[in-house]
Amino acid sequence: MKTVSDNPQVQVFFEMLVEQGQSESMAEILATRRPPRVETDREFFLDHGMLAKQFQTHMKDNQKEMEYYLRVAKKMGHNPGANDVYVSSIARFPGDPEAFVPPTGGRGHVKKVLEERGWASSGIVNTKYREPEEDPREKAVPLSDRIVHGEMRKRIRENPDEARKDYDELKSEIVADHGPQT
């Protein structure tokens, strides 16, 4: 039989209800005295709070964080409203415009974003993982020469023997260590 509680009295009551013909679901609700969780936009917004609540203004760091997220979103053409909710778990980067959920969007907005990306989620929003439609490595941006040269200087500073290596060999090692993996 299913275990619904560590409390022996609750567990015995649950088992008694099931033996009397009650469904396990109803017996669990009655024994634990907890109704099933409702999963609507109302609960979604209660769990998160609006932007003003999410980034409490009494803490300077949080205020700066909020201002940064808003600045990034605005720079990308999205102007978040005061009643929007920022859901960092769906953000691809800090300030991702798609992570701002409008009050008219709720769970539907989050589900749409996750499904478009192929990301899995379980909880108040459920989506399944999907393989990428195209290989993300094909669009990989090569490592900048500026970064390569900076890493070369750093390696040579830390180990002067690195300066004896062939330039192309050292560059290949740095790209292999820090560049996109193909």
N, C-alpha and C positions, 0 to 999 in steps of 0.2 A: 504494500500500500504506500501511497505517496506521503512524504513527510512535508508538513506545512508549517511546523513550528518546533523550536527546541523546548518550548514549555510543554511539559507532559499533559497538563490539563487541557490545553488547546488541542494537542494532538489526539488525545482520547476522545474529546468531543467531536473532532473531525471524523475519526474512524466510526464513531457511533452513528453519526448522521449518514455516512455512506452506507453502513449496514442497514439502516432504516429505509434505504432506497433513494436518498438524496443524491444528485449528481456530484461528482468530485468538485466541480467548479463552484456550485452553490454551497456545498459543505465547507469549502475553504473560506468563502466569503463570510459565512455565518460563524465559523469557529474562530477565525482571526479577527473578525469584526472590522474588516477592511473591504470596502467596495472595490470593484475593478477600476483601474486607472482610466480616466477618460483622456483621450488623445485628440483634442481639437485645437484650433488656433488660439483659443482663449488660454488653455493650459500652456501652450508653447510660449505665448507672450508673457504669462505670469512667471514662467521659469527664467526668462531672460531679462525682462525689463527694458524700457526705452533707452535711447542713447544717454539721456541726462542721468538716468539711474545707473546705467552700466559703468559710466566713468564718473565716479563721485568727484565733484569739484573741490571738495575740501582737501584733496591730496594733489599737490602740484604735479607729481609724476603722471598721475592718471589723466589730468587735464591736458598735459603736453601730449600724451599718447593719443587721446581723442582728437586733438587738434591735428596731429600728424595724419591719422587715419582719414579725417575729413579732407585734409589738403590733398592727399594722394587720390582719393575718390573724385574730388572736384577736378583735379588735373586730368583725370581720365574721362571726364565728361559726365560724371554722376554727382548730383547734389542731394546728399542724404537729408531726409526730413527729421524733425525733432522727435517724431514718434516711431522712427525706424528702430530696428534692433540690429546690432552688429554681432554676427555669429562667427567668431574667429575660427571655429572648427571647419568651416567650409571655405575659408579664405585661402587662396593660393599664395598670397603675400599680404603683409600688413596694409590695410586700407583697400583691399580688393573690393571694387564696387558691387560685385555679385554677393558679397557677404553682408551687405546692408539689406535687411529684409523689411519691406514696407508693411505697414499695418494691414494693407489689403492683400498681401501675399501670404504671410504666415508659412505654414507647413508646405503648402503647394509650391511656394517660391523655392524653399530649401530643396524639396524633392526634385524640382525641375533642374536646378543647378547641379545637384549630385548626379542625376541621371545623364545629363549632357556630358559630364566629365567621366562618367563610368565609375564613380566612387561608391563604395558600399557603406551602408548605414543601418543601424538597428536602434530602435528606441521610439521616440515620438514621431520620427520619420524613418521609414524603412525603404531601402533601395538595395539592389544587387550590384555586385562588381561586374564590370564589363571590360574586356580587353580593349586597349586603345585601337582606334580605327586606322591609325597610321603610326609607324615606328617613330617615337619621339627623338631617337638618336639621329634620324635623317635630317632633322632641323637643328641639330646641335651647332652652336656657335663656336668656332675655333677659339682657342685661348689667345688672348691679346699679346702681341709682341712686348708691350709695355710690362705686362704681368710676368712674361717669361724672363725678360731682362732683369726685373726686380728680384725674381726668385734666384736667378743666376748669381747676382751680387750677394744675396743673402747666403747662398750655399758656399760661395767662395770665401766670404767673411768667416763663416763657421768652420770651413775646412779648406785651407789654401790649396790642397792637392786637387780639388775640383777644377782649378784653373788650368791644369795640365790636360784635361780631357778635350777631345775634339768638340768644337762649338756645336755642330749638328748632333753629336751624340748626347751632349749635355742638354740641349734643347729638347731632344726626343724624350729623355728621361723626365724632364719637367712637365712636358705635355702629357706623358703617360701618367704621371702622379697627380696632376692638377687639372688636366683638360677633360673635355667630354669623353665618356667611354663609348666607343663604337663597337 
